[in-house]
């Protein structure tokens, strides 16, 4: 029987070698003495400005001088009294030279009132505030749009009230509706209150219309109302006839007696004469 003999072998140990980090070469734009390294700037370094700018201090001074000159130049232009310079500055900023340069274009619904005087005042204000034409136009458009929306809403509301009033009166007066409404209209004309017929506050108010019919008409003789209505019609017709005569005379003076407008005026004159007779 033999003994098994073992021999301890030394374990070989390996030491990892540190990997040297490869750093990218960084170009220095400035030398140790503060001078500028033109080569570090690449193609830019070939510029002639490096002939005058030798170090960082020169570069900083050059930049400061440029900024000072820029501000000085702008102020000189803004403060200049030269008309050509001022005109050029205004044109560059889109500002008209006077208020007549603000020409606003807009469309409004038929019947919507527009205060032209106020718009002209805004032109003057736009010039005083130095608004460009585009800025002023946008403000006007925004206001017109708001006014249009309000106007359309008011018209719809008035129409709804008129339809409601008509429905109520027709339901009460039945077949007499047209005749009764005409009597109320003639009575308002007789009393000198004809404007109430077109005033939504009254024209769409059934209580007002019925009050005129029930309480005012019975107090006035019907013949007087009819006579007053006829007198008003005659007065209006005579006023229109005077206007027609003037227009016809002008056409004759211009040698336009054969103009279609002249024949139209003749027909209207004949109709008015028949109405008055």
Secondary structure, DSSP 4 states (H G I P E B T S, - for coil): --PPP--PPPPP---PPPPPP-PPPPPPSB-TTSBB-GGGGGGGGGSTHHHH--BHHHHHHHHHHHHHHHHHHHHHHHH---HHHHHHHHHHHT--SSGGG--------TT----HHHHHHHHHHHHHHT--HHHHHHHHHHHHHHHHHHHHHHHHHHHHHHHHHHHHHHHHHGGGHHHHHHHHHHHHHHTT-GGGGT-HHHHT-HHHHHHIIIIIGGGS-HHHHHHHHHHHHHHHHHHHHHHHHHHHHHHHHTT-TTSHHHHHHHHHHHHHHHHH-
